[in-house]
């Protein structure tokens, strides 16, 4: 592969997250250019390509992998496809950026990591909270000792449910709100504290609002204990009305900091008539809403892709790796098991079922 010039990137997928990545490549184009998109859904990749001036469109990602100039492939497909796609991409000699969660089983995680290592390509884990400006500032202050010894890190992400129907199908997603959103919070607490070993997991799950759509959890609380004595509290919901809620709280013996992802960049707005868009997951713009400006920059996605492109060129070392994704997967298994058992579960945890959600579903009705 070339060692200079812009990294030629491609996206698998053409819906919500693919649109975010495409927009993010345009926001920070210095290190990479988006040259291809693929999706089996009729007209979707064509529409994305037209919107972002992407020159090549495919309906089979395997055909796209034959394009010799493509160096980095970003996966935004449903969770159950992450592993086979990663393996195919790696065997084609291209670097992989995989959106969260890494996959749906620990066996798949190991296969993904091993294959990428054997093929000499990078497996980069798409966790934008490692790049979110507000959260980076909180970590900077904590790392400088400004808050003293950290004893609690709390991350909350809540909204009224995902964009695509496949999320509701636990056979394709591997889990519910904890799988979808909790992977963010688990990764964040682990990263924020400097990746100490996680010793125990306790969780409480329920399906309170969307039982007509899914067997998965739509509200989740998860507590992580770390070997350094700190605690992580992860709160997630697909049952919260009113749009996206994303917030971090960090408590130390010498201080505290709060970072609300949206409120510091929002314009409290009242409208009788409504308008096009306010913020991710907001169901309406009539009445009071909180439109956010520079939304993708606030999330950190452009910065994440910029970093990953520099990693492809050997200019930086990946901040989010396949190994990070595997840690999250193991915790997800333990968290679902904990909710089913009604007790703490120790890490390391050996899964007793195929997918994380099954650790809960096979126990909760007993």
Buried (B, 14 or more C-beta within 10 A) or exposed (E): BEEEEBBBBBBBBBBEBBBBBBBBBBBBBEBBBBBBBBBBEEEBBBBBBEEBEBEBBBBEBEEBBEBEEBBBBBBBBBBBBBBBBBBBBBBBBBBBBBBBBBBBBBEBBBBBBBBBEEBEBBBBBBBBBBBBBBBBEBBEBBEEEEBEEBBBBBBBBBBBBBEBEBBBBBEBBBBBBBBBBBBBBBBBBBBBBEEEEBBBBBBBBBBEBBEEBBBBBBBBBBBBBBEEEBBBBBBBBBBBEBBBBBBBBBBBEEBEBEBBBBBEBBEEEEBEEEEEEBBBBBEEBEEEBBBBEEBBBBBBBBBBBBBBBBBBBEEBEBBBBBBBBBBBBBBBBBBBBBBBBEEBBEBEBEBEBEBBBBBBBBBBEE
